[in-house]
C-alpha cells in the first residue's frame, strides 16, 4: 500500500532467480516423494546421448482437447533398461501416443522450469487412447473396404499439376515451394494452393472442404499434396479421424502426405497413396519422379542415337562396298549384255527368215481363203440372179398371155374391175397373137 512521501514504502523485492528458488524449495518440500502418474506420451525424442525427452499429456475424454501437458525426461541409465523391458512385455514400440503408468519425481529448475523425471514404468498399463482410437479407425476403414483405395491408384508419370493443401503460415509450406520450384533440373511444376487449417479442432473439416474444392476441378490436377511442417506429436491427433481418412482414401487422385516427423505415422499417412516424412521430402520425391522419367527419356534418346549411328555406319559401309564393286559390276553387266546382243545378232537372220516365211504362209492362206470366199459369193449371187430372172419372166405379161390369159385395156391402161367400164367405152383386148377392139353397149 502507498503512504505519504515522508514514510518509506515497506515491500519485499525479489529477483527472478530468488522467486524461482523459493518455488523450487516449496516443490522440493511438498513433492519430495515419488508418484505413479497416468498419462499419454507425446513427442518422444531419444537423443544420441541415450537420454529420452518427451511430454506427458492428458485429454478431456469427451472433447479430446488437451487439459494438461508436462515436460519430462528419462535419463540414459534408466531409459536403456526401461525401453527394452517395456517393448518386450507390451509388444509395442516405445513411441508417442501410448498411454502409460509411470513412476516420476517432481523437479523444478530455476532456468528450465517444471518437469518430471521418469524412474519406472508399468508395462501392463499400455495402449493409450491415441493408439486405441487409431486401431479402431483402421479396422473400420478396412471393414468398409476403402483402406487401400488411394494406394491402388496409379501414380502419374509426370506429377506436375499439384493441388496443394496446407496453411500459408505452415512451417513447411515455403520450404516445399522453394524446394519444388527451384529444383536443380529446372522441371516445371504447376501449384495451386487450397488453404486449410493444419492444427486444432478445425483441421479435419478444413482439409475435407479443401478436398471438395479440388474435386470440382479434379481434371486440372495430377495429384494432391497435404503438408504440414513441425509441431509436436500431440498436435497431429487431428489427422487421426475416420472422416478425414475415408475422404482421402476414396479421393480419385493420388494423395501424397508430408505432415509429421520421421517418427510419426497418422491414419491419414496410412491411407494415402504415398507417405513422406516432411514437406521437403515430398518435394524431393516429386522431383525424383521427374528425374526417373527424364533418365528413361535420356536412355531412350541415347538408344535411338546409338541405333541411328550404327544404322548409318552400316549403310555407309554398304555404299562404300557397292561403290568399290560398281565398276566390276558395270563391266560384267556390259559384257553380259554384249554377249546377249551378239547372240541376238546371230539369231536375227534366221529369226527374220522364219518370221517372213511364217507371214508369207499366212498371206497365202488368207489369199486362198479370200478366193474361195469370193467364188462362193459369186456363185451365190449368180444363182440369186437366175432365180430373180426366172421370177421376172414369170411375172411378165407375155408369159401370162402365153398361158392363155388376155388383158383388157382402156385408153392404153389395164382394166382390173368391171366398175371401171361405162357404156360406149372403147376397149382393147390383147391376146398372145394380137389385139381385138370392142365397145361397151
KOLLUMTI-228638 format. One record per residue (C-alpha): residue number from 1; x, y, z; residue in one letter. Coordinates in Angstrom, 1 decimal. Layout:
N
REC   k      X      Y      Z r
REC NUM      X      Y      Z A
...
% end
This chain:
441
REC   k      X      Y      Z r
REC   1    0.0    0.0    0.0 X
REC   2    1.1    3.6   -0.6 X
REC   3    2.0    6.0    2.3 X
REC   4    2.9    9.7    2.2 X
REC   5    6.3   10.7    0.9 X
REC   6    7.7   11.0    4.4 X
REC   7    7.3    7.3    5.1 X
REC   8    9.2    4.7    3.3 X
REC   9    7.1    2.1    1.4 X
REC  10    7.6   -1.3    3.0 X
REC  11    7.7   -4.1    0.5 X
REC  12    9.8   -7.2   -0.3 X
REC  13   11.6   -7.2   -3.6 X
REC  14   12.9  -10.4   -5.2 X
REC  15   14.9  -11.2   -8.2 X
REC  16   13.5  -13.7  -10.7 X
REC  17   16.1  -16.2   -9.5 X
REC  18   15.2  -15.7   -5.9 X
REC  19   11.5  -16.3   -6.7 X
REC  20   12.3  -19.4   -8.7 X
REC  21   14.5  -20.6   -5.9 X
REC  22   11.6  -20.2   -3.4 X
REC  23    9.3  -22.1   -5.8 X
REC  24   11.8  -24.8   -6.1 X
REC  25   12.1  -25.0   -2.3 X
REC  26    8.3  -25.3   -2.0 X
REC  27    8.1  -28.0   -4.6 X
REC  28   11.0  -29.9   -3.1 X
REC  29    9.5  -29.8    0.4 X
REC  30    6.0  -30.7   -0.6 X
REC  31    6.7  -33.1   -3.5 X
REC  32    9.7  -34.9   -2.1 X
REC  33    8.1  -38.3   -2.7 X
REC  34    7.8  -40.3   -5.9 X
REC  35    4.4  -40.6   -7.6 X
REC  36    2.7  -43.0  -10.1 X
REC  37    1.1  -40.9  -12.8 X
REC  38   -1.3  -41.9  -15.6 X
REC  39   -0.7  -40.0  -18.8 X
REC  40   -0.2  -40.3  -22.6 X
REC  41    3.2  -40.0  -24.1 X
REC  42    3.8  -37.4  -26.8 X
REC  43    6.7  -36.0  -28.7 X
REC  44    9.0  -38.8  -27.6 X
REC  45   12.6  -37.9  -28.6 X
REC  46   15.5  -40.2  -27.8 X
REC  47   18.8  -38.5  -28.5 X
REC  48   22.4  -39.5  -29.3 X
REC  49   23.4  -39.4  -25.7 X
REC  50   20.9  -42.1  -24.8 X
REC  51   18.5  -39.7  -22.9 X
REC  52   14.9  -39.5  -23.9 X
REC  53   12.9  -36.3  -23.8 X
REC  54    9.1  -36.3  -24.1 X
REC  55    5.9  -34.8  -23.0 X
REC  56    3.1  -36.2  -20.9 X
REC  57   -0.4  -35.1  -21.9 X
REC  58   -3.9  -35.6  -20.7 X
REC  59   -7.1  -35.0  -22.8 X
REC  60  -10.7  -34.4  -22.0 X
REC  61  -12.4  -37.7  -22.5 X
REC  62  -15.5  -36.0  -24.1 X
REC  63  -13.9  -33.4  -26.4 X
REC  64  -10.4  -34.8  -26.9 X
REC  65   -8.9  -31.4  -26.0 X
REC  66   -5.7  -31.1  -24.0 X
REC  67   -6.2  -30.4  -20.3 X
REC  68   -2.6  -30.9  -19.1 X
REC  69    0.9  -31.1  -20.6 X
REC  70    4.2  -31.5  -18.8 X
REC  71    7.7  -31.9  -20.0 X
REC  72    9.6  -35.0  -18.9 X
REC  73   12.9  -36.7  -19.2 X
REC  74   14.3  -40.3  -18.9 X
REC  75   18.0  -40.3  -18.2 X
REC  76   20.1  -42.7  -20.2 X
REC  77   20.8  -45.2  -17.4 X
REC  78   17.1  -45.6  -16.8 X
REC  79   16.0  -45.4  -20.4 X
REC  80   18.4  -48.1  -21.6 X
REC  81   16.8  -50.7  -19.4 X
REC  82   13.3  -49.3  -19.3 X
REC  83   12.6  -49.2  -23.0 X
REC  84   13.6  -52.9  -23.9 X
REC  85   11.6  -54.1  -20.9 X
REC  86    8.5  -52.2  -21.9 X
REC  87    8.7  -53.2  -25.6 X
REC  88    9.3  -56.9  -24.7 X
REC  89    6.3  -57.0  -22.3 X
REC  90    3.8  -55.0  -24.4 X
REC  91    4.9  -55.9  -27.9 X
REC  92    4.6  -52.1  -28.7 X
REC  93    7.4  -49.8  -29.8 X
REC  94    8.1  -47.1  -27.2 X
REC  95    6.6  -44.2  -29.0 X
REC  96    4.2  -41.3  -28.9 X
REC  97    0.5  -42.0  -28.4 X
REC  98    0.9  -44.7  -25.8 X
REC  99   -1.0  -44.3  -22.6 X
REC 100    1.3  -45.2  -19.7 X
REC 101    1.6  -45.5  -16.0 X
REC 102    5.0  -44.1  -14.9 X
REC 103    6.8  -43.5  -11.6 X
REC 104    8.1  -40.0  -11.5 X
REC 105    9.8  -37.5   -9.3 X
REC 106    8.8  -33.8   -9.5 X
REC 107   11.6  -31.4  -10.4 X
REC 108   11.8  -27.6  -10.7 X
REC 109   14.8  -25.8  -12.1 X
REC 110   15.3  -22.1  -12.0 X
REC 111   16.3  -22.0  -15.6 X
REC 112   14.3  -24.8  -17.2 X
REC 113   11.2  -24.7  -15.1 X
REC 114    8.8  -27.5  -14.1 X
REC 115    9.3  -31.1  -15.3 X
REC 116    9.1  -34.7  -14.4 X
REC 117   11.9  -37.3  -14.1 X
REC 118   10.7  -40.8  -15.1 X
REC 119   12.1  -43.5  -12.8 X
REC 120   10.0  -46.6  -13.7 X
REC 121    7.1  -47.7  -15.9 X
REC 122    4.3  -50.2  -15.5 X
REC 123    4.0  -52.0  -18.9 X
REC 124    0.6  -53.5  -18.0 X
REC 125   -0.9  -50.1  -18.5 X
REC 126   -0.2  -50.0  -22.2 X
REC 127   -2.1  -48.8  -25.1 X
REC 128   -3.3  -45.2  -24.8 X
REC 129   -6.4  -43.5  -26.3 X
REC 130   -4.5  -42.3  -29.3 X
REC 131   -3.3  -45.8  -30.4 X
REC 132   -6.5  -47.5  -29.5 X
REC 133   -8.6  -45.0  -31.5 X
REC 134   -6.2  -45.3  -34.4 X
REC 135   -6.5  -49.0  -34.4 X
REC 136  -10.3  -48.7  -34.3 X
REC 137  -10.3  -46.3  -37.2 X
REC 138   -8.0  -48.5  -39.3 X
REC 139  -10.2  -51.5  -38.6 X
REC 140  -13.3  -49.6  -39.6 X
REC 141  -11.7  -48.4  -42.8 X
REC 142  -10.7  -52.0  -43.7 X
REC 143  -14.2  -53.3  -42.9 X
REC 144  -15.7  -50.6  -45.2 X
REC 145  -13.3  -51.7  -48.0 X
REC 146  -11.7  -48.2  -48.5 X
REC 147   -8.4  -48.6  -46.6 X
REC 148   -6.2  -49.3  -49.7 X
REC 149   -8.3  -47.5  -52.4 X
REC 150   -6.0  -44.5  -52.8 X
REC 151   -2.9  -46.6  -52.7 X
REC 152   -4.2  -48.6  -55.6 X
REC 153   -4.4  -45.6  -57.9 X
REC 154   -1.6  -45.4  -60.5 X
REC 155    0.8  -42.7  -59.7 X
REC 156    1.1  -40.1  -62.6 X
REC 157    4.2  -40.5  -64.8 X
REC 158    4.8  -36.7  -64.8 X
REC 159    3.4  -35.3  -61.5 X
REC 160    3.5  -31.7  -62.5 X
REC 161    0.0  -30.4  -61.8 X
REC 162   -0.3  -30.3  -58.0 X
REC 163   -3.2  -29.4  -55.8 X
REC 164   -1.6  -28.3  -52.5 X
REC 165   -3.5  -28.5  -49.2 X
REC 166   -1.7  -26.6  -46.4 X
REC 167   -1.7  -23.4  -44.5 X
REC 168    0.2  -20.4  -45.9 X
REC 169    1.7  -20.0  -42.5 X
REC 170    2.7  -23.6  -42.1 X
REC 171    6.4  -24.0  -41.4 X
REC 172    6.9  -26.4  -44.3 X
REC 173    4.9  -24.5  -46.9 X
REC 174    7.7  -22.1  -48.0 X
REC 175   10.3  -24.9  -47.8 X
REC 176    8.1  -27.2  -50.0 X
REC 177    7.5  -24.4  -52.7 X
REC 178   11.1  -23.3  -52.8 X
REC 179   12.4  -26.9  -53.0 X
REC 180   10.0  -27.8  -55.8 X
REC 181   10.1  -24.6  -57.9 X
REC 182   13.9  -24.2  -57.5 X
REC 183   14.7  -27.8  -58.5 X
REC 184   18.2  -28.2  -59.9 X
REC 185   16.9  -29.8  -63.2 X
REC 186   14.5  -26.9  -64.0 X
REC 187   11.4  -29.0  -64.1 X
REC 188    8.2  -27.0  -64.4 X
REC 189    5.5  -27.6  -61.7 X
REC 190    2.1  -26.0  -61.6 X
REC 191    1.0  -25.4  -58.0 X
REC 192   -2.5  -24.4  -56.8 X
REC 193   -2.9  -23.7  -53.1 X
REC 194   -6.1  -24.8  -51.4 X
REC 195   -5.7  -23.2  -47.9 X
REC 196   -6.6  -25.3  -44.9 X
REC 197   -6.1  -25.1  -41.1 X
REC 198   -3.4  -27.6  -40.2 X
REC 199   -3.8  -27.7  -36.4 X
REC 200   -6.5  -27.6  -33.8 X
REC 201  -10.2  -28.5  -33.8 X
REC 202  -11.0  -27.3  -37.4 X
REC 203   -8.2  -29.3  -39.1 X
REC 204  -10.4  -32.2  -40.1 X
REC 205  -13.3  -30.1  -41.6 X
REC 206  -10.9  -27.7  -43.2 X
REC 207   -9.0  -30.3  -45.1 X
REC 208  -12.2  -32.1  -46.2 X
REC 209  -13.5  -28.8  -47.5 X
REC 210  -10.3  -28.3  -49.5 X
REC 211  -10.7  -31.8  -51.0 X
REC 212  -14.2  -30.9  -52.0 X
REC 213  -13.0  -27.7  -53.8 X
REC 214  -10.3  -29.8  -55.6 X
REC 215  -12.9  -32.4  -56.7 X
REC 216  -14.9  -29.7  -58.6 X
REC 217  -11.9  -29.3  -60.9 X
REC 218  -10.2  -32.7  -60.5 X
REC 219   -9.3  -32.9  -64.2 X
REC 220   -6.9  -30.0  -63.8 X
REC 221   -4.6  -31.9  -61.4 X
REC 222   -2.4  -34.9  -61.4 X
REC 223   -2.2  -35.4  -57.6 X
REC 224   -3.0  -33.9  -54.2 X
REC 225   -0.2  -33.0  -51.7 X
REC 226   -1.0  -32.4  -48.0 X
REC 227    1.8  -31.0  -46.0 X
REC 228    2.4  -29.6  -42.5 X
REC 229    5.8  -28.9  -41.1 X
REC 230    7.0  -29.1  -37.5 X
REC 231    4.8  -29.2  -34.4 X
REC 232    4.6  -31.6  -31.5 X
REC 233    3.2  -35.2  -31.9 X
REC 234    0.2  -34.4  -29.7 X
REC 235   -0.9  -31.8  -32.3 X
REC 236   -1.2  -34.5  -35.0 X
REC 237   -4.3  -36.1  -33.5 X
REC 238   -6.5  -34.1  -35.9 X
REC 239   -5.1  -36.3  -38.7 X
REC 240   -6.3  -39.5  -36.9 X
REC 241  -10.0  -39.2  -37.7 X
REC 242  -12.3  -41.6  -39.6 X
REC 243  -14.0  -38.9  -41.8 X
REC 244  -10.7  -37.4  -43.0 X
REC 245   -9.1  -40.8  -43.7 X
REC 246  -12.2  -42.0  -45.5 X
REC 247  -12.4  -38.9  -47.7 X
REC 248   -8.7  -39.2  -48.6 X
REC 249   -8.8  -43.0  -49.2 X
REC 250  -11.7  -42.6  -51.7 X
REC 251  -10.4  -39.5  -53.5 X
REC 252   -9.9  -40.0  -57.2 X
REC 253   -6.4  -38.5  -57.3 X
REC 254   -3.3  -40.0  -55.6 X
REC 255   -2.6  -38.2  -52.3 X
REC 256    0.9  -37.6  -51.0 X
REC 257    1.4  -36.6  -47.4 X
REC 258    4.2  -34.9  -45.6 X
REC 259    2.5  -33.8  -42.3 X
REC 260    4.7  -35.2  -39.5 X
REC 261    8.1  -36.1  -38.4 X
REC 262   10.2  -39.2  -39.0 X
REC 263    8.8  -41.0  -36.0 X
REC 264    5.1  -40.2  -36.6 X
REC 265    2.6  -42.0  -38.6 X
REC 266   -1.0  -40.8  -38.7 X
REC 267   -4.1  -42.6  -40.1 X
REC 268   -4.0  -40.1  -43.0 X
REC 269   -0.4  -41.2  -43.8 X
REC 270   -1.5  -44.9  -43.8 X
REC 271   -4.4  -44.4  -46.3 X
REC 272   -2.5  -42.0  -48.6 X
REC 273   -1.1  -43.2  -51.9 X
REC 274    2.4  -42.1  -50.8 X
REC 275    3.7  -41.1  -47.3 X
REC 276    6.8  -39.0  -47.0 X
REC 277    8.4  -37.7  -43.7 X
REC 278    8.4  -33.9  -44.3 X
REC 279    7.3  -31.3  -46.9 X
REC 280   10.8  -31.1  -48.3 X
REC 281   10.9  -34.9  -48.6 X
REC 282    7.6  -34.7  -50.6 X
REC 283    9.2  -32.1  -52.9 X
REC 284   12.3  -34.3  -53.4 X
REC 285   10.1  -37.3  -54.1 X
REC 286    8.2  -35.4  -56.8 X
REC 287   11.5  -34.2  -58.3 X
REC 288   12.8  -37.7  -58.2 X
REC 289    9.8  -39.0  -60.1 X
REC 290   10.6  -36.4  -62.8 X
REC 291   14.2  -37.5  -62.7 X
REC 292   13.2  -41.1  -63.3 X
REC 293   11.2  -40.1  -66.4 X
REC 294   14.0  -37.8  -67.6 X
REC 295   16.5  -40.6  -67.2 X
REC 296   14.3  -43.0  -69.1 X
REC 297   13.9  -40.5  -71.9 X
REC 298   17.6  -39.8  -71.9 X
REC 299   18.3  -43.6  -72.1 X
REC 300   15.8  -43.9  -75.0 X
REC 301   17.4  -40.9  -76.7 X
REC 302   20.8  -42.4  -76.3 X
REC 303   19.5  -45.8  -77.6 X
REC 304   17.9  -44.1  -80.6 X
REC 305   21.2  -42.1  -81.3 X
REC 306   23.3  -45.3  -81.0 X
REC 307   20.9  -47.3  -83.2 X
REC 308   20.8  -44.5  -85.8 X
REC 309   24.6  -44.1  -85.7 X
REC 310   25.0  -47.8  -86.1 X
REC 311   22.5  -47.9  -88.9 X
REC 312   24.1  -45.0  -90.8 X
REC 313   27.5  -46.6  -90.4 X
REC 314   26.2  -49.9  -91.8 X
REC 315   24.6  -48.1  -94.7 X
REC 316   27.8  -46.1  -95.3 X
REC 317   29.9  -49.3  -95.3 X
REC 318   27.4  -51.0  -97.7 X
REC 319   27.5  -48.0 -100.0 X
REC 320   31.3  -48.0  -99.9 X
REC 321   31.3  -51.7 -100.8 X
REC 322   28.8  -51.1 -103.6 X
REC 323   31.0  -48.2 -104.8 X
REC 324   34.0  -50.4 -104.8 X
REC 325   32.2  -53.2 -106.6 X
REC 326   30.3  -50.9 -109.1 X
REC 327   33.0  -50.8 -111.9 X
REC 328   33.3  -54.5 -112.0 X
REC 329   29.5  -54.9 -111.8 X
REC 330   29.1  -52.4 -114.6 X
REC 331   31.8  -54.2 -116.7 X
REC 332   30.2  -57.6 -116.1 X
REC 333   26.8  -56.3 -117.0 X
REC 334   28.1  -54.7 -120.2 X
REC 335   29.9  -57.9 -121.2 X
REC 336   26.8  -59.9 -120.4 X
REC 337   24.6  -57.6 -122.4 X
REC 338   27.2  -57.6 -125.3 X
REC 339   27.1  -61.4 -125.4 X
REC 340   23.3  -61.3 -125.4 X
REC 341   23.4  -58.8 -128.3 X
REC 342   25.8  -61.0 -130.2 X
REC 343   23.6  -64.0 -129.7 X
REC 344   20.6  -62.0 -130.8 X
REC 345   22.6  -60.7 -133.9 X
REC 346   23.5  -64.3 -134.8 X
REC 347   19.9  -65.4 -134.4 X
REC 348   18.3  -62.4 -136.1 X
REC 349   18.7  -63.5 -139.8 X
REC 350   17.2  -67.0 -139.1 X
REC 351   14.5  -65.4 -136.9 X
REC 352   13.8  -62.9 -139.6 X
REC 353   13.6  -65.5 -142.3 X
REC 354   11.4  -67.7 -140.2 X
REC 355    9.2  -64.7 -139.4 X
REC 356    8.9  -63.7 -143.1 X
REC 357    8.1  -67.3 -144.1 X
REC 358    5.5  -67.5 -141.4 X
REC 359    3.9  -64.2 -142.5 X
REC 360    4.2  -65.3 -146.2 X
REC 361    2.4  -68.5 -145.4 X
REC 362   -0.2  -66.6 -143.5 X
REC 363   -0.7  -64.3 -146.5 X
REC 364   -1.1  -67.2 -148.9 X
REC 365   -3.5  -68.9 -146.6 X
REC 366   -5.5  -65.7 -146.4 X
REC 367   -5.4  -65.2 -150.2 X
REC 368   -6.7  -68.8 -150.8 X
REC 369   -9.4  -68.2 -148.2 X
REC 370  -10.4  -64.9 -149.8 X
REC 371  -10.5  -66.5 -153.3 X
REC 372  -12.7  -69.4 -152.0 X
REC 373  -14.9  -66.9 -150.2 X
REC 374  -15.2  -64.7 -153.4 X
REC 375  -16.0  -67.7 -155.6 X
REC 376  -18.7  -68.8 -153.2 X
REC 377  -20.1  -65.3 -153.0 X
REC 378  -20.1  -65.1 -156.9 X
REC 379  -21.9  -68.5 -157.2 X
REC 380  -24.5  -67.4 -154.6 X
REC 381  -25.0  -64.1 -156.4 X
REC 382  -25.3  -65.8 -159.9 X
REC 383  -27.8  -68.3 -158.5 X
REC 384  -29.8  -65.4 -157.0 X
REC 385  -29.7  -63.5 -160.3 X
REC 386  -31.0  -66.6 -162.2 X
REC 387  -33.8  -67.0 -159.7 X
REC 388  -34.7  -63.3 -160.0 X
REC 389  -34.6  -63.5 -163.8 X
REC 390  -37.0  -66.5 -163.7 X
REC 391  -39.3  -64.7 -161.4 X
REC 392  -39.3  -61.6 -163.6 X
REC 393  -40.1  -63.8 -166.7 X
REC 394  -42.9  -65.5 -164.9 X
REC 395  -44.3  -62.1 -163.8 X
REC 396  -44.1  -60.6 -167.4 X
REC 397  -47.4  -60.0 -169.4 X
REC 398  -46.1  -62.1 -172.4 X
REC 399  -45.6  -65.1 -170.1 X
REC 400  -49.2  -64.6 -168.7 X
REC 401  -50.6  -64.3 -172.3 X
REC 402  -48.8  -67.4 -173.4 X
REC 403  -50.6  -69.3 -170.7 X
REC 404  -53.9  -68.4 -172.3 X
REC 405  -54.8  -65.4 -170.4 X
REC 406  -55.8  -62.0 -172.0 X
REC 407  -55.6  -58.4 -170.9 X
REC 408  -58.3  -55.6 -171.3 X
REC 409  -57.1  -52.1 -171.8 X
REC 410  -58.9  -48.8 -171.7 X
REC 411  -57.2  -45.8 -173.0 X
REC 412  -54.0  -47.9 -173.0 X
REC 413  -54.3  -48.8 -169.4 X
REC 414  -55.1  -52.3 -168.0 X
REC 415  -58.6  -52.5 -166.5 X
REC 416  -58.9  -54.7 -163.4 X
REC 417  -62.6  -54.3 -162.3 X
REC 418  -66.0  -54.1 -164.2 X
REC 419  -66.8  -50.9 -162.3 X
REC 420  -64.2  -49.1 -164.5 X
REC 421  -66.4  -49.6 -167.6 X
REC 422  -69.1  -47.3 -168.8 X
REC 423  -71.4  -47.6 -171.8 X
REC 424  -69.7  -46.5 -175.0 X
REC 425  -66.2  -47.1 -173.8 X
REC 426  -63.8  -48.4 -176.4 X
REC 427  -61.8  -51.4 -175.2 X
REC 428  -58.8  -53.3 -176.5 X
REC 429  -58.4  -57.0 -175.6 X
REC 430  -54.9  -58.3 -176.1 X
REC 431  -54.0  -61.9 -176.8 X
REC 432  -50.8  -63.6 -177.5 X
REC 433  -51.2  -63.3 -181.2 X
REC 434  -52.8  -59.9 -181.5 X
REC 435  -55.4  -57.2 -180.3 X
REC 436  -59.2  -57.1 -180.7 X
REC 437  -61.1  -53.8 -180.5 X
REC 438  -64.6  -53.7 -178.9 X
REC 439  -67.1  -51.2 -177.5 X
REC 440  -69.2  -51.4 -174.3 X
REC 441  -73.0  -51.4 -175.0 X
% end
